[in-house]
Amino acid sequence: MNGQIQSGENKLYLSILAFIAALGGFLFGFDTAVISGTIGFVKSQFILDALSEGWFVSIALLGCIFGVVIAGYLSDKFGRKLVLILSAILFSISAIGCAVSGNYTELIIYRLVGGIGIGVASIISPMYISEISIPSMRGKLITLYQLAITIGILAAYISNYFILESSSNSVFADGSFLNWVLYKEIWRGMFGVETFPAILFLALLFAVPESPRYLLMKKEINKAQIILSKIIGEKKVASEISEITKSFETTSVNFNDLFHKKMLKPLLIGISLAMFSQFSGINAIMYYGIKILGEAGIGANDAFWSQVTIGIVNVIFTVVAIYTIDKFGRKPLLIWGVSGAVVSLIAVGILFIMNITSSFLLLIFILLFIACFAFSFGPVVWVILAEIYPTKIRGRAMAIATLSLWVANWIVGQFTPFLLETIKAHGTFWIFALTSFPAIWVTWKFVPETKNKPLEEIEKVWY
């Protein structure tokens, strides 16, 4: 929003709205990570080969791609709030459905539904936070979304670990539902835990207002005035509305304009950063971490606990990003973080090819990679995607960039088991290092610094 913080701005109210929207990120993270604990059990129960194992993981990512395709259009037509509610409903259906699915086909269908929810939330949650924020808080609040993703990942790892630990001795009656999902087929319980945060997200969304920028785009000025007055104070509402509506006038474009003229550059920046972030291999570790650690000779229980450690480091360094992104800027975090991630990936590959796979040393370099990712690729890419596009095309532009992210994620999710079997762990990690490296140059050469700038000022960079 326009200018520096004024006395009338309600930071507490703004933070509450951002927190509720960020629950979409929590569910995104939980759904992404919970799969890692279920793969071994599902593979054994349904006798899956490497490509079928990849399909079990990647079907949700195909759902994400579809969710991304429809989210931008739906959010521009029906509003950010209603589409967030849709994502919460999809998360709820998926969690319950996966827990009670009668066969492998049903499980795949419910995984697909959950993936659509992730795809929708991955665009609309950071978009909503961006559009309600003031400039000096926007970086922190959007990274709150990434923090919520990492907390969701950690929550999934912890719940997986405790369900595994408690399954050794069932305290439930034989033949009961709880005995089925928490003892006999514990992967069902791992999926089912997501039901609780999904329903909470759905309930809280009814308390949030629509994005004032969306309302102004639809010419619902009175509604926008009420919401803006709660966020920035009544004295600033008129000038803020003038600034926002002026940006609509100067950025009147149609969908085709995304692909030519001055909009092509920010679009390509968003697409490239989104894809590089996934080709770093972060989700190979999130999805197949237990399998990778198992190849290093780490037992199942220790592998589950190691993933909890990975989740903790992910959260800690995302917090570091939150407290530094508005101080140091987006570009420095991205450049230094990606550089550290590339070095870590190379080191992990070296350890595997030299058979130096002591659990401690291998875990240290994996944790170093996670730390570097968590204060660079993880939060900063989402911030950049939420900031660099003009309001009138933000929904569609973010949809295209985020679609690219999920396509890259699908490629990693589908083919990591195949890569681990054919070129082994060392080759897989070196490929991730090679495909991450160009992000350093792209960031240095093309990405504008958006720290502390109003969205309307950022738009002017491209005109």
DRENNU-280443 format. One line per 2 residues: their letters; for each residue x, y, z of C-alpha. Coordinates in steps of 0.001 Angstrom, whole numbers, plus 500000, padded with zeros to 6 digits. Layout:
! residues N
A) X,Y,Z; ... $
! end
This chain:
! residues 463
MN) 500000,500000,500000; 500973,503639,499615 $
GQ) 503828,505106,501655; 505279,504333,505065 $
IQ) 503472,503088,508178; 501047,505638,509573 $
SG) 499481,505766,513027; 496121,504668,511653 $
EN) 497398,501342,510343; 496178,498274,512182 $
KL) 499105,495862,512114; 497436,493385,514464 $
YL) 494347,493060,512266; 496536,492738,509192 $
SI) 498629,490029,510860; 495511,488040,511814 $
LA) 494251,488109,508227; 497663,487016,506953 $
FI) 497794,484218,509544; 494433,482816,508424 $
AA) 495408,482964,504742; 498744,481350,505592 $
LG) 496922,478263,506893; 496610,477413,503209 $
GF) 500392,477201,503255; 500312,474943,506331 $
LF) 498033,472508,504493; 500196,472812,501379 $
GF) 503239,471818,503457; 501471,469049,505361 $
DT) 500068,467467,502207; 503463,467724,500513 $
AV) 505383,466051,503343; 502940,463476,504712 $
IS) 503467,461394,501571; 507062,460590,502606 $
GT) 505907,458499,505551; 503269,456625,503577 $
IG) 505257,455624,500481; 506887,452508,501918 $
FV) 503634,451145,503354; 501554,451908,500253 $
KS) 504252,450491,497960; 504320,447262,499966 $
QF) 500537,446941,500258; 499826,447588,496576 $
IL) 503103,446120,495177; 504284,449192,493244 $
DA) 507317,449392,490926; 509506,452520,490668 $
LS) 507325,454307,488111; 504109,453392,489966 $
EG) 505707,454691,493154; 506441,457940,491332 $
WF) 502830,458040,490092; 501500,457695,493650 $
VS) 503486,460811,494570; 503113,462789,491358 $
IA) 499350,462370,490840; 498835,465045,493490 $
LL) 501233,467260,491565; 499132,466846,488430 $
GC) 496219,467978,490577; 498311,470980,491598 $
IF) 498849,471858,487958; 495109,471765,487298 $
GV) 494463,473785,490469; 496917,476422,489321 $
VI) 495298,476578,485869; 491845,477310,487292 $
AG) 492861,479383,490342; 493927,482545,488552 $
YL) 490766,482688,486452; 488479,481836,489386 $
SD) 490130,484373,491696; 489769,487154,489124 $
KF) 486126,486228,488481; 484796,485247,491927 $
GR) 487303,486786,494332; 490258,485651,496429 $
KL) 488189,484688,499497; 485767,482342,497745 $
VL) 488577,480503,495986; 490437,480064,499291 $
IL) 487256,478496,500694; 487236,476138,497711 $
SA) 490806,475062,498482; 489889,474335,502121 $
IL) 486989,472137,500998; 489277,470211,498640 $
FS) 491857,469670,501406; 489138,468298,503696 $
IS) 487741,465913,501072; 491229,464639,500249 $
AI) 492276,464005,503856; 489125,462072,504728 $
GC) 489057,460238,501398; 492683,459066,501573 $
AV) 492137,457771,505107; 489124,455630,504175 $
SG) 489809,454800,500503; 488754,451258,499652 $
NY) 491375,450560,496993; 494391,452013,495197 $
TE) 492285,453731,492527; 490247,455604,495141 $
LI) 493458,456594,496924; 494838,458045,493693 $
IY) 491605,459987,493076; 491648,461553,496549 $
RL) 495343,462386,496166; 494403,464174,492940 $
VG) 491683,466165,494755; 494161,467209,497447 $
GI) 496602,468266,494767; 494014,470583,493237 $
GI) 493587,472164,496678; 497350,472670,496966 $
GV) 497540,474245,493511; 494737,476680,494299 $
AS) 496162,477625,497709; 499695,478009,496337 $
II) 498506,480955,494235; 495673,482521,496173 $
SP) 497100,482502,499714; 500230,484580,498904 $
MY) 498229,486711,496458; 495665,487561,499128 $
IS) 498379,488367,501679; 500181,490559,499148 $
EI) 497038,492508,498273; 496036,493318,501856 $
SI) 499549,494219,503057; 501332,497525,503595 $
PS) 504798,497846,501951; 506917,497693,505108 $
MR) 505181,494492,506266; 504507,492804,502939 $
GK) 507756,490834,502763; 507344,489516,506302 $
LI) 503686,488639,505823; 504215,486812,502533 $
TL) 507106,484865,504060; 504683,483991,506856 $
YQ) 503009,481901,504162; 506291,480092,503472 $
LA) 506808,479663,507226; 503373,478068,507403 $
IT) 504424,475664,504631; 507517,474641,506591 $
IG) 505536,474252,509819; 503066,472091,507901 $
IL) 505964,469962,506645; 507324,469620,510184 $
AA) 503871,468778,511555; 503514,466008,508954 $
YI) 506919,464559,509834; 506163,464647,513557 $
SN) 502714,463093,513182; 504142,460403,510877 $
YF) 506856,459612,513423; 504493,459323,516376 $
IL) 501955,457269,514427; 504792,454905,513468 $
ES) 506035,454708,517056; 502583,454134,518549 $
SS) 501696,451460,515987; 503973,448887,517642 $
NS) 501335,448232,520301; 497686,448862,519466 $
VF) 495446,450012,522317; 492340,449940,520133 $
AD) 489835,447118,519834; 490553,444670,517028 $
GS) 488368,445472,514017; 487700,449061,515109 $
FL) 488205,452043,512805; 491071,453457,514890 $
NW) 492796,450071,514990; 492554,449993,511189 $
VL) 494011,453467,510520; 496497,453727,513409 $
YK) 497758,450143,513703; 497024,447768,510814 $
EI) 497369,450280,507941; 499019,453307,509528 $
WR) 499410,455183,506247; 495666,455858,506508 $
GM) 496130,457582,509856; 499011,459629,508464 $
FG) 496742,461003,505738; 493747,461393,508059 $
VE) 495487,463768,510484; 495214,466510,507846 $
TF) 491441,466591,508336; 491723,468711,511494 $
PA) 493720,471695,510120; 491703,471559,506875 $
IL) 488401,472027,508703; 489933,474765,510891 $
FL) 491104,476615,507763; 487636,476348,506237 $
AL) 485944,477714,509366; 488314,480678,509803 $
LF) 488037,481775,506171; 484452,482872,506727 $
AV) 485805,485571,509065; 488188,487224,506577 $
PE) 487208,490058,504191; 487680,490076,500438 $
SP) 490860,491639,499036; 490281,495417,498708 $
RY) 492267,495469,495456; 489962,492828,493990 $
LL) 486899,494805,495130; 488222,497976,493502 $
MK) 488963,496054,490320; 485268,495053,490359 $
KE) 484306,498677,491180; 482852,497771,494591 $
IN) 484258,500943,496114; 482172,501088,499303 $
KA) 483173,497571,500374; 486825,498326,499612 $
QI) 486660,501538,501677; 485403,499655,504738 $
IL) 488190,497078,504566; 490921,499617,503830 $
SK) 489828,501790,506749; 490349,498823,509082 $
II) 493830,498187,507696; 495338,501649,507091 $
GE) 492974,504025,508901; 490279,506295,507465 $
KK) 492598,509229,506715; 494571,507268,504127 $
VA) 491694,505488,502397; 490988,508095,499710 $
SE) 494611,508424,498578; 495064,504655,498671 $
IS) 492003,504040,496495; 493205,506699,494071 $
EI) 496624,505063,493817; 495206,501573,493285 $
TK) 492613,502605,490694; 495264,504616,488859 $
SF) 497321,501428,488539; 494338,499740,486864 $
ET) 494156,502518,484287; 497861,502327,483438 $
TS) 497898,498530,483186; 494835,497805,481092 $
VN) 495841,494587,479326; 494294,491362,478156 $
FN) 495516,487802,478586; 497535,487819,475355 $
DL) 499571,490803,476565; 501202,488527,479139 $
FH) 503188,486979,476310; 504533,490049,474567 $
KK) 505558,493662,475010; 506730,494682,478461 $
ML) 504955,491942,480406; 507059,489154,478907 $
KP) 510118,489977,481013; 508486,489714,484471 $
LL) 506562,486652,483308; 509779,484876,482256 $
IG) 511491,485903,485494; 508668,484363,487510 $
IS) 508592,481180,485429; 512350,480639,485589 $
LA) 512666,481237,489339; 509678,479004,490026 $
MF) 511144,476131,488004; 514678,476534,489342 $
SQ) 513347,476345,492903; 511882,472901,492202 $
FS) 514797,471596,490136; 516948,472182,493215 $
GI) 515513,468864,494393; 513920,470160,497571 $
NA) 510862,467995,497115; 512902,464927,496231 $
IM) 514063,465148,499844; 510585,465983,501129 $
YY) 508934,463112,499220; 511683,460490,499171 $
GI) 513883,461520,502096; 513266,458276,503981 $
KI) 514157,456261,500854; 517328,458325,500263 $
LG) 518416,458030,503896; 517660,454315,503729 $
EA) 520130,453984,500835; 522739,455426,503186 $
GI) 522060,452601,505629; 519865,454553,508054 $
GA) 517103,452455,509648; 513388,453253,509293 $
ND) 512862,454781,512750; 516055,456850,512496 $
AF) 515075,457951,508977; 511674,459138,510223 $
WS) 513368,461034,513054; 515942,462508,510642 $
QV) 513064,463923,508620; 511729,465582,511763 $
TI) 515174,467201,512121; 514976,468330,508488 $
GI) 511581,469867,509230; 512913,471724,512279 $
VN) 515830,473221,510325; 513403,474198,507557 $
VI) 511242,476121,510034; 514185,477806,511799 $
FT) 515749,479184,508628; 512406,480263,507224 $
VV) 512063,482368,510389; 515513,483784,509578 $
AI) 514165,484783,506153; 511129,486471,507696 $
YT) 513319,488684,509866; 515838,489504,507137 $
ID) 513904,489758,503865; 512699,493324,504502 $
KF) 516093,494311,505932; 518519,492906,503357 $
GR) 516159,492583,500399; 515031,489768,498137 $
KP) 518044,489534,495813; 520843,489047,498386 $
LL) 518944,486270,500168; 518273,484509,496878 $
IW) 521819,484785,495514; 523641,483684,498682 $
GV) 521102,481040,499632; 521066,479372,496214 $
SG) 524881,479426,496131; 524982,477563,499435 $
AV) 522340,475104,498237; 524353,474254,495103 $
VS) 527518,473612,497136; 525573,471392,499545 $
LI) 524055,469320,496727; 527488,468753,495197 $
AV) 528832,467676,498600; 525998,465163,499140 $
GI) 526733,463651,495723; 530428,463345,496587 $
LF) 529612,461557,499852; 527428,459044,498019 $
IM) 529908,458307,495210; 532749,457845,497728 $
NI) 530518,455646,499907; 531107,458003,502838 $
TS) 527540,457610,504006; 527840,457878,507753 $
SF) 524448,459068,508908; 525877,462107,510704 $
LL) 527976,463521,507844; 525321,462938,505190 $
LI) 522599,464468,507333; 524764,467544,508027 $
FI) 525048,468404,504315; 521378,467646,503671 $
LL) 520502,469959,506561; 522828,472623,505125 $
FI) 520970,472375,501817; 517613,472651,503614 $
AC) 518845,475706,505551; 520045,477464,502389 $
FA) 516813,476666,500555; 514693,477820,503495 $
FS) 516033,481390,503509; 516274,481745,499730 $
FG) 514307,479707,497184; 511627,478762,499699 $
PV) 510224,482139,500790; 511781,484596,498341 $
VW) 510358,483064,495163; 506817,483278,496580 $
VI) 507407,486910,497588; 508688,487825,494132 $
LA) 505786,486068,492402; 503316,487945,494601 $
EI) 504968,491338,494022; 506225,491778,490476 $
YP) 502956,491623,488509; 500413,494444,488005 $
TK) 497171,493992,489958; 494917,493552,486925 $
IR) 496938,490600,485607; 498336,489303,488890 $
GR) 495963,486358,489104; 496739,485046,485621 $
AM) 500454,485879,485717; 500902,484150,489063 $
AI) 498928,481211,487696; 501342,480797,484784 $
AT) 504453,481113,486970; 503057,478810,489634 $
LS) 501946,476352,486956; 505581,476222,485857 $
LW) 506586,475530,489453; 504208,472597,489725 $
VA) 505215,471169,486350; 508828,471178,487555 $
NW) 507694,469702,490871; 505814,466953,489019 $
IV) 508908,466092,486981; 510973,465775,490175 $
GQ) 508270,463793,491986; 507639,461407,489100 $
FT) 511213,460644,488077; 513254,460773,491300 $
PF) 512701,457032,492024; 513777,456272,488440 $
LL) 516887,458477,488774; 517828,456875,492085 $
ET) 517652,453451,490432; 519503,454361,487219 $
IK) 522117,457031,488016; 522062,456432,491765 $
AH) 521937,459028,494538; 525156,460845,493602 $
GT) 524058,461459,490001; 520617,462566,491145 $
FW) 522003,465195,493541; 524486,466477,490961 $
IF) 521667,466964,488449; 519821,469016,491079 $
AL) 522953,471148,491614; 523358,471697,487862 $
TS) 519737,472760,487354; 519816,475138,490351 $
FP) 522945,477058,489396; 521417,479272,486630 $
AI) 519080,480839,489213; 522048,482766,490634 $
WV) 522705,484501,487301; 519013,485139,486562 $
TW) 518553,486756,489982; 521657,488932,489692 $
KF) 520927,490043,486120; 517153,490391,485846 $
VP) 515294,490403,489181; 514411,493906,490468 $
ET) 514730,494638,494178; 511214,495159,495578 $
KN) 512047,495757,499238; 509756,498357,500903 $
KP) 508179,499408,497593; 504397,499756,497112 $
LE) 502972,497329,494558; 501957,500264,492369 $
EI) 505575,501500,492301; 506878,498028,491418 $
EK) 504532,497987,488414; 506306,501038,486976 $
VW) 509536,499021,486586; 508022,497272,483565 $
Y) 506612,500389,481811 $
! end
